[in-house]
Amino acid sequence: MNVMDKKTKPSLLEHYFSKFRGNTIGINHTFESAYGKQKLLYADWVASGRLYVPIEDIMLNKIGPMIANTHSFSSETGKASTYAYNHARDVIKKHVNAHESDVLVTTGTGMTAALSKLQRIIGLRQGTVVNSNDKPVVFITHMEHHSNQVSWYETNADVVVLPPDENNLVDPEKLSQALKKYADRTLKIGSFTGGSNVTGIITPYHELAKILHQNNGFCFVDFAASAPYIQIDMHPEDPEQQLDAIFFSPHKFLGGPGTSGVLVFNEKLYKSNFPDNPGGGNVKSTNPWGEYHYSDNIEVREDGGTPGFLQVIRTALALKLKDQMGVENIKSREKELLELCYAEFQKIPGLSLLGDLKTDRIGCVSFIIEDLHYNLIVRLLNDRFGIQVRGGWSCASTYAHYLFDINEKKSKEITHELLQKNQTNKPGWVRLSLHPITTNAEVLFISDALQQVVLNHKEWQKDYQHNIATNEFESVVKEETIETDVKEWFWLE
């Protein structure tokens, strides 16, 4: 057996995940590019997951025939939908090891809506604070994506970005030092990514939680990127390491598209005198004289109107699929894929991998290639090889400053250009996602495709024009038809 055969021969774990791969919708899909038919190779999992046949079958054949609004136990469909919705909520809470004191709220389409909901219901979007000691302080890492950074700037809190250590990693000691500076603040919150959506690096969030609790603070964790791949435990053995709030985006799971954002938080954080969305479902009674009463149950109070019960049921099914695959199996398969990816990518001239490669991470790999624009790489991989990856700064421009050592002067120059609709010098990378259902052969195919891009990009890029306003490389050899094709999907027969 030669070296290539050893690399492509499926491992026991690859074989184990093949049954999940076979049930993934689109696994053998093709599309037409300017260079002929391309087999779609999906490697953009950190952006969004894929639909899963058994989940779609359940939604269509079991849930579908019994759909009705919830909040009723009189009709058969009302009972079925209500029981299914309630059971789905139980599945979600069990998955994250929530306790009776923890509140589940599902909202929107991902963690962005979930975090904004949390900020509102704990009172951080209500006006300004006059007394500086009463002003909340929120600590975040240098690795956050925009949703867990900018949203805090729109609250009444001071926001502190914790600097990294010498290896550009999260340093718990920096949190300890910052807490001393803000020791007089009444409300101290740490809101940290559970794992970077750029490098996939896992943060020591339980250790950060312990430091916050020892300083009378609260710890929130954003699991948007890492939730599909790691064990979420709000209540580990050490009570000082508990997580006071978590939020994530189930649409990033296998089987997850079409789900809701998930927020789970400790009830002691709840400060609101009225629901965030007053309406049907959370009102006990009203009368003609302006009197009204809300439910005393926080979960009911924050679930006003018709709930997104189908989205929540999908969420529960995606979590059960994750449990079926097994977190330890997921981690082990990711390790195999990452090792193969690192070994192959290091052979590609001019390619640099971002982030510390020795640190625990999910199967998320971001890289740059010398003298090659990241979006040109993405476009060439798509058009000539069918590979689906993503280019840019992954909604993590603060992290980009640290990864590329961008100083304040250079940052202002880039920002000025961006505000002038010129993205020519916008920093970025190509992000590749290695899901456990990815095969060794696909990793090798991606590596070979990148080798060909490096060798042929000067000739191939003649077929494109860079639009500096959109930062996209637009084909000059074939008119795009995808927009027309998509519109045809909406024709009902």
C-alpha positions as CSV (number, residue, x, y, z in Angstrom):
1,M,0.0,0.0,0.0
2,N,1.5,3.3,-1.0
3,V,1.4,6.6,1.0
4,M,-1.6,7.9,-0.9
5,D,-3.6,4.8,-0.3
6,K,-2.9,5.0,3.5
7,K,-4.1,8.6,3.5
8,T,-7.3,7.9,1.6
9,K,-8.2,4.5,3.3
10,P,-11.1,5.2,5.6
11,S,-10.4,4.9,9.3
12,L,-12.8,3.2,11.6
13,L,-14.1,6.6,12.6
14,E,-14.6,7.6,9.0
15,H,-16.5,4.4,8.4
16,Y,-18.6,5.1,11.6
17,F,-19.6,8.6,10.3
18,S,-20.4,7.3,6.8
19,K,-24.0,6.5,7.8
20,F,-24.5,10.1,8.9
21,R,-22.8,11.3,5.7
22,G,-25.2,9.2,3.6
23,N,-28.2,10.8,5.2
24,T,-27.0,14.4,4.6
25,I,-29.0,16.2,2.0
26,G,-26.9,17.4,-0.9
27,I,-23.9,15.0,-0.3
28,N,-23.9,14.0,-4.0
29,H,-25.2,17.3,-5.4
30,T,-23.8,18.9,-8.5
31,F,-23.9,22.3,-10.1
32,E,-22.8,23.9,-13.3
33,S,-20.0,26.5,-13.3
34,A,-18.3,28.2,-16.2
35,Y,-16.0,25.2,-16.3
36,G,-18.5,22.4,-16.4
37,K,-20.3,20.3,-13.9
38,Q,-18.9,20.4,-10.4
39,K,-19.7,18.0,-7.6
40,L,-20.5,20.1,-4.5
41,L,-18.1,19.6,-1.6
42,Y,-19.4,21.4,1.4
43,A,-16.8,22.7,3.8
44,D,-18.6,25.7,5.3
45,W,-20.1,24.1,8.4
46,V,-19.0,26.9,10.8
47,A,-21.3,29.2,8.8
48,S,-24.3,26.8,8.6
49,G,-25.1,23.1,8.8
50,R,-26.9,20.9,6.3
51,L,-30.3,19.3,6.2
52,Y,-30.5,15.6,7.4
53,V,-32.9,13.1,5.8
54,P,-34.2,11.4,9.0
55,I,-35.0,14.7,10.6
56,E,-36.8,15.9,7.5
57,D,-38.8,12.7,7.4
58,I,-39.9,13.2,11.0
59,M,-40.9,16.8,10.3
60,L,-42.8,15.8,7.2
61,N,-44.4,12.5,8.3
62,K,-44.8,12.6,12.1
63,I,-44.9,16.3,13.1
64,G,-46.4,17.6,9.8
65,P,-49.8,15.8,10.0
66,M,-50.4,17.0,13.6
67,I,-49.3,20.6,13.3
68,A,-51.5,23.1,15.1
69,N,-50.9,26.1,17.4
70,T,-49.7,25.3,20.9
71,H,-51.4,26.5,24.1
72,S,-54.3,24.0,23.9
73,F,-55.0,20.5,25.3
74,S,-58.5,20.2,24.0
75,S,-57.9,19.2,20.3
76,E,-55.8,16.3,19.3
77,T,-53.5,18.5,17.1
78,G,-53.3,21.1,19.8
79,K,-52.2,18.5,22.3
80,A,-49.7,16.9,20.0
81,S,-48.1,20.2,19.1
82,T,-47.9,21.4,22.7
83,Y,-46.5,18.1,24.0
84,A,-44.0,18.0,21.2
85,Y,-42.9,21.6,21.9
86,N,-42.6,21.0,25.6
87,H,-40.6,17.7,25.1
88,A,-38.3,19.5,22.6
89,R,-37.6,22.2,25.3
90,D,-36.8,19.4,27.8
91,V,-34.3,17.9,25.3
92,I,-32.5,21.2,24.9
93,K,-32.2,21.8,28.6
94,K,-31.0,18.3,29.3
95,H,-28.4,18.6,26.5
96,V,-26.7,21.6,28.2
97,N,-27.1,20.1,31.7
98,A,-29.4,23.0,32.8
99,H,-30.8,22.9,36.3
100,E,-34.3,23.8,37.6
101,S,-33.0,27.3,38.3
102,D,-32.1,27.8,34.7
103,V,-34.5,29.4,32.2
104,L,-34.7,28.4,28.5
105,V,-35.7,31.0,25.9
106,T,-35.8,30.3,22.2
107,T,-35.8,33.2,19.9
108,G,-34.9,34.4,16.4
109,T,-32.6,32.3,14.2
110,G,-29.3,32.2,16.2
111,M,-27.2,33.5,19.1
112,T,-27.4,37.1,17.9
113,A,-31.1,37.3,18.8
114,A,-30.6,35.2,21.9
115,L,-27.9,37.5,23.3
116,S,-29.9,40.6,22.5
117,K,-32.9,39.1,24.3
118,L,-30.7,38.4,27.3
119,Q,-29.3,41.9,27.3
120,R,-32.8,43.4,27.3
121,I,-34.4,41.2,29.9
122,I,-31.5,41.7,32.4
123,G,-31.9,45.4,32.0
124,L,-28.8,46.4,30.1
125,R,-30.5,48.2,27.3
126,Q,-32.4,50.7,29.5
127,G,-30.9,54.2,29.4
128,T,-27.7,55.5,30.9
129,V,-26.2,55.0,34.4
130,V,-25.4,58.2,36.3
131,N,-23.3,56.7,39.1
132,S,-20.1,55.1,37.6
133,N,-20.0,52.5,40.4
134,D,-23.5,51.3,39.3
135,K,-22.4,51.0,35.7
136,P,-22.1,47.4,34.7
137,V,-18.8,46.2,33.2
138,V,-18.5,43.4,30.6
139,F,-15.3,41.6,29.8
140,I,-14.9,39.9,26.4
141,T,-11.9,38.2,24.8
142,H,-10.0,39.3,21.7
143,M,-11.5,36.4,19.8
144,E,-15.1,37.3,19.8
145,H,-17.2,37.6,16.6
146,H,-19.2,40.8,16.2
147,S,-22.4,39.6,17.8
148,N,-20.7,39.1,21.1
149,Q,-18.8,42.3,20.9
150,V,-20.8,45.1,19.2
151,S,-24.1,44.2,20.9
152,W,-22.4,44.9,24.2
153,Y,-21.4,48.4,23.0
154,E,-25.1,49.1,22.6
155,T,-25.8,48.4,26.3
156,N,-25.3,50.7,29.3
157,A,-22.2,48.8,30.3
158,D,-18.5,49.5,30.0
159,V,-16.9,46.9,27.7
160,V,-13.3,45.7,28.3
161,V,-11.5,43.6,25.6
162,L,-9.1,41.4,27.4
163,P,-5.7,41.2,25.6
164,P,-4.2,37.8,24.7
165,D,-1.1,36.1,25.9
166,E,2.1,35.9,24.0
167,N,0.7,33.1,21.8
168,N,-2.4,35.1,20.9
169,L,-4.5,32.9,23.2
170,V,-7.0,33.7,25.9
171,D,-5.2,34.3,29.2
172,P,-7.3,33.9,32.4
173,E,-4.7,35.9,34.3
174,K,-5.7,39.0,32.2
175,L,-9.2,38.6,33.5
176,S,-8.0,38.5,37.1
177,Q,-6.0,41.7,36.5
178,A,-8.9,43.5,34.9
179,L,-11.3,42.5,37.7
180,K,-9.1,44.2,40.2
181,K,-9.4,47.4,38.3
182,Y,-13.2,47.2,38.3
183,A,-13.7,45.6,41.7
184,D,-16.1,48.4,42.8
185,R,-18.6,47.7,40.0
186,T,-21.8,46.2,41.3
187,L,-22.5,44.1,38.2
188,K,-19.5,42.3,36.5
189,I,-20.1,40.1,33.5
190,G,-17.8,38.0,31.4
191,S,-19.2,37.1,27.9
192,F,-16.8,34.8,26.2
193,T,-16.7,32.7,23.1
194,G,-16.6,29.0,23.7
195,G,-14.6,28.5,20.6
196,S,-13.4,30.9,17.8
197,N,-15.3,30.9,14.6
198,V,-12.0,31.8,12.9
199,T,-9.4,29.4,14.2
200,G,-11.7,27.0,16.1
201,I,-9.6,27.4,19.2
202,I,-11.5,26.4,22.4
203,T,-11.3,28.9,25.2
204,P,-10.9,28.0,29.0
205,Y,-14.4,29.2,29.8
206,H,-14.9,27.2,32.9
207,E,-11.7,28.6,34.3
208,L,-12.8,32.1,33.4
209,A,-16.2,31.4,35.1
210,K,-14.4,30.4,38.3
211,I,-12.4,33.6,38.4
212,L,-15.6,35.7,37.8
213,H,-17.5,33.9,40.5
214,Q,-14.7,34.4,43.0
215,N,-15.1,38.1,42.2
216,N,-18.9,38.1,42.5
217,G,-19.4,38.2,38.7
218,F,-21.4,36.2,36.2
219,C,-20.1,34.2,33.3
220,F,-21.9,34.0,29.9
221,V,-20.6,31.8,27.1
222,D,-21.2,32.0,23.3
223,F,-21.2,28.5,21.9
224,A,-22.3,29.6,18.4
225,A,-19.3,28.1,16.6
226,S,-18.4,25.2,18.9
227,A,-21.9,23.9,20.1
228,P,-22.2,21.2,17.3
229,Y,-18.9,19.6,18.3
230,I,-18.3,19.9,22.1
231,Q,-20.0,18.9,25.3
232,I,-21.9,21.8,26.9
233,D,-22.1,21.6,30.6
234,M,-23.6,24.5,32.5
235,H,-23.1,22.8,35.9
236,P,-19.8,20.9,36.1
237,E,-18.7,19.3,39.4
238,D,-17.0,22.5,40.7
239,P,-19.9,25.0,41.4
240,E,-17.6,27.9,40.9
241,Q,-17.2,26.8,37.3
242,Q,-20.9,26.9,36.4
243,L,-22.1,29.0,33.5
244,D,-24.7,31.6,34.3
245,A,-25.9,32.0,30.7
246,I,-25.2,30.3,27.4
247,F,-26.4,31.0,23.9
248,F,-25.8,29.2,20.6
249,S,-27.0,28.8,17.0
250,P,-28.5,25.4,16.2
251,H,-28.6,26.1,12.5
252,K,-24.9,25.3,12.5
253,F,-25.6,21.7,13.4
254,L,-26.0,18.8,11.0
255,G,-29.8,18.8,10.6
256,G,-30.0,22.3,12.1
257,P,-31.0,24.8,9.3
258,G,-34.4,26.2,10.1
259,T,-34.0,26.2,13.9
260,S,-34.2,28.9,16.5
261,G,-31.6,30.7,18.6
262,V,-31.1,29.2,22.1
263,L,-30.6,31.1,25.3
264,V,-30.4,29.4,28.7
265,F,-29.7,31.5,31.8
266,N,-29.9,31.4,35.6
267,E,-33.2,32.8,36.9
268,K,-31.4,35.1,39.4
269,L,-30.3,37.2,36.4
270,Y,-33.9,38.1,35.5
271,K,-34.7,41.7,36.5
272,S,-37.6,42.6,34.2
273,N,-41.0,43.6,35.5
274,F,-42.7,42.7,32.2
275,P,-42.1,40.4,29.3
276,D,-39.8,41.4,26.5
277,N,-42.6,40.5,24.1
278,P,-46.0,41.0,25.9
279,G,-48.8,39.1,24.2
280,G,-50.8,35.9,23.9
281,G,-49.4,33.1,25.9
282,N,-47.8,35.1,28.7
283,V,-50.9,37.1,29.8
284,K,-53.1,35.6,32.6
285,S,-55.9,38.1,32.2
286,T,-57.0,41.6,31.1
287,N,-60.2,43.7,31.5
288,P,-61.8,46.8,30.1
289,W,-60.4,49.0,32.9
290,G,-56.7,48.6,31.9
291,E,-55.9,45.9,34.4
292,Y,-53.7,43.0,33.3
293,H,-51.6,40.2,34.8
294,Y,-48.6,38.3,33.4
295,S,-47.6,34.7,34.2
296,D,-45.2,34.3,37.1
297,N,-43.3,31.6,35.3
298,I,-40.2,33.3,33.6
299,E,-40.2,30.8,30.7
300,V,-43.9,31.4,30.0
301,R,-43.4,35.2,30.4
302,E,-40.6,35.2,27.8
303,D,-42.5,33.0,25.3
304,G,-45.2,35.4,24.2
305,G,-47.3,34.9,21.1
306,T,-47.2,31.8,19.0
307,P,-43.9,30.1,19.7
308,G,-41.6,28.9,17.0
309,F,-42.5,25.4,17.9
310,L,-41.3,23.8,14.6
311,Q,-38.0,25.6,15.0
312,V,-37.6,24.3,18.5
313,I,-38.6,20.8,17.6
314,R,-35.9,20.9,14.8
315,T,-33.4,22.2,17.4
316,A,-34.1,19.2,19.7
317,L,-33.8,16.8,16.8
318,A,-30.4,18.3,15.8
319,L,-29.2,18.0,19.4
320,K,-30.3,14.3,19.5
321,L,-28.4,13.7,16.3
322,K,-25.3,15.2,17.9
323,D,-25.8,12.9,20.8
324,Q,-26.2,9.9,18.4
325,M,-22.9,10.7,16.7
326,G,-21.3,11.1,20.1
327,V,-19.1,14.0,21.2
328,E,-16.0,11.8,21.9
329,N,-16.4,10.3,18.4
330,I,-16.7,13.8,16.9
331,K,-13.6,15.0,18.7
332,S,-11.6,12.0,17.7
333,R,-12.6,12.3,14.0
334,E,-11.9,16.0,14.1
335,K,-8.4,15.2,15.4
336,E,-7.8,12.8,12.5
337,L,-9.0,15.3,9.9
338,L,-7.0,18.2,11.4
339,E,-3.8,16.2,11.5
340,L,-4.2,15.2,7.8
341,C,-5.1,18.8,6.9
342,Y,-2.1,20.3,8.6
343,A,0.2,17.8,7.0
344,E,-1.1,18.4,3.5
345,F,-1.5,22.2,3.8
346,Q,2.1,22.7,5.0
347,K,3.2,21.4,1.6
348,I,1.5,24.2,-0.3
349,P,3.8,27.1,-1.2
350,G,2.9,30.4,0.5
351,L,0.1,29.0,2.6
352,S,0.0,30.0,6.3
353,L,-2.4,28.5,8.9
354,L,-3.8,31.0,11.4
355,G,-3.8,30.4,15.2
356,D,-1.8,28.2,17.5
357,L,-2.0,24.7,16.0
358,K,-1.1,22.9,19.3
359,T,-4.2,24.3,21.1
360,D,-7.4,22.3,21.4
361,R,-9.8,23.3,18.6
362,I,-12.8,22.2,16.6
363,G,-12.4,21.3,12.9
364,C,-12.2,24.9,11.7
365,V,-9.1,25.9,9.7
366,S,-8.4,29.5,8.4
367,F,-5.5,30.2,6.2
368,I,-4.0,32.8,3.8
369,I,-1.8,32.3,0.7
370,E,0.9,34.8,-0.1
371,D,0.0,37.2,-2.8
372,L,-3.5,35.7,-3.3
373,H,-6.7,37.4,-2.4
374,Y,-8.8,35.2,-0.1
375,N,-12.0,35.8,-2.1
376,L,-10.2,34.9,-5.4
377,I,-9.2,31.6,-3.7
378,V,-12.8,31.0,-2.6
379,R,-14.1,31.7,-6.1
380,L,-11.6,29.5,-7.9
381,L,-12.3,26.6,-5.5
382,N,-16.0,27.0,-6.2
383,D,-15.9,27.4,-9.9
384,R,-13.2,24.9,-10.8
385,F,-13.5,22.3,-8.0
386,G,-17.0,22.7,-6.5
387,I,-15.5,23.3,-3.0
388,Q,-17.7,25.5,-0.7
389,V,-15.6,27.6,1.7
390,R,-15.8,31.2,2.9
391,G,-13.5,34.2,2.6
392,G,-13.3,37.4,4.7
393,W,-12.8,38.2,8.3
394,S,-15.6,36.0,9.5
395,C,-17.4,38.8,11.4
396,A,-14.4,38.9,13.7
397,S,-12.5,42.0,12.7
398,T,-11.1,42.6,16.2
399,Y,-9.5,39.2,16.1
400,A,-8.2,40.0,12.7
401,H,-6.2,42.9,14.2
402,Y,-4.4,40.4,16.5
403,L,-3.9,37.7,13.9
404,F,-2.4,40.2,11.4
405,D,-0.8,42.5,14.0
406,I,-2.7,45.6,12.7
407,N,-1.8,48.7,14.6
408,E,-4.1,51.7,15.2
409,K,-2.8,53.8,12.3
410,K,-3.2,50.9,9.8
411,S,-6.7,50.1,11.2
412,K,-7.9,53.6,10.7
413,E,-6.6,53.6,7.1
414,I,-8.5,50.4,6.4
415,T,-11.7,51.7,8.1
416,H,-11.5,54.9,6.1
417,E,-11.4,52.9,2.8
418,L,-14.2,50.6,3.9
419,L,-16.4,53.6,4.7
420,Q,-15.6,54.8,1.1
421,K,-16.9,51.5,-0.2
422,N,-13.4,50.3,-1.1
423,Q,-12.6,46.9,0.3
424,T,-9.3,46.5,-1.5
425,N,-7.2,46.3,1.6
426,K,-9.7,44.6,3.9
427,P,-7.8,41.9,5.7
428,G,-9.2,38.4,5.7
429,W,-8.6,34.7,5.2
430,V,-10.2,31.5,3.7
431,R,-12.1,29.5,6.3
432,L,-12.5,25.8,5.8
433,S,-14.7,23.6,8.0
434,L,-13.9,19.9,8.6
435,H,-17.0,18.2,9.8
436,P,-16.8,14.6,11.1
437,I,-18.6,13.4,8.0
438,T,-15.8,14.8,5.8
439,T,-13.7,12.1,4.3
440,N,-9.9,11.8,4.1
441,A,-10.3,11.8,0.3
442,E,-12.1,15.1,0.4
443,V,-9.3,16.7,2.5
444,L,-6.8,15.5,-0.1
445,F,-8.9,16.8,-2.9
446,I,-9.1,20.2,-1.2
447,S,-5.3,20.2,-0.7
448,D,-4.7,19.3,-4.4
449,A,-7.2,22.0,-5.5
450,L,-5.3,24.6,-3.5
451,Q,-2.0,23.4,-5.1
452,Q,-3.5,23.9,-8.5
453,V,-4.8,27.4,-7.5
454,V,-1.3,28.4,-6.4
455,L,0.2,27.1,-9.7
456,N,-2.4,28.5,-12.0
457,H,-4.0,31.6,-10.4
458,K,-2.3,34.1,-12.6
459,E,-3.9,32.6,-15.7
460,W,-7.2,31.7,-14.1
461,Q,-7.8,35.1,-12.5
462,K,-8.0,36.6,-16.0
463,D,-11.6,35.3,-16.1
464,Y,-12.5,37.6,-13.2
465,Q,-12.8,41.2,-12.2
466,H,-12.4,42.4,-8.6
467,N,-15.4,44.5,-7.5
468,I,-13.8,46.7,-4.8
469,A,-17.2,47.7,-3.4
470,T,-18.4,44.1,-2.8
471,N,-14.9,42.6,-2.5
472,E,-16.1,39.8,-4.8
473,F,-14.4,38.4,-7.9
474,E,-17.0,38.5,-10.7
475,S,-16.8,36.3,-13.8
476,V,-16.2,38.1,-17.1
477,V,-16.5,34.9,-19.2
478,K,-20.0,33.7,-18.2
479,E,-23.1,35.5,-17.1
480,E,-24.4,34.3,-13.7
481,T,-27.7,32.4,-13.8
482,I,-28.0,31.4,-10.2
483,E,-30.3,34.2,-9.3
484,T,-32.8,33.2,-12.0
485,D,-32.4,29.5,-11.1
486,V,-33.2,30.3,-7.4
487,K,-36.4,32.2,-8.4
488,E,-37.6,29.1,-10.2
489,W,-37.4,27.2,-6.9
490,F,-40.5,29.2,-5.8
491,W,-42.7,28.0,-8.6
492,L,-45.5,25.9,-7.1
493,E,-46.8,23.2,-9.4
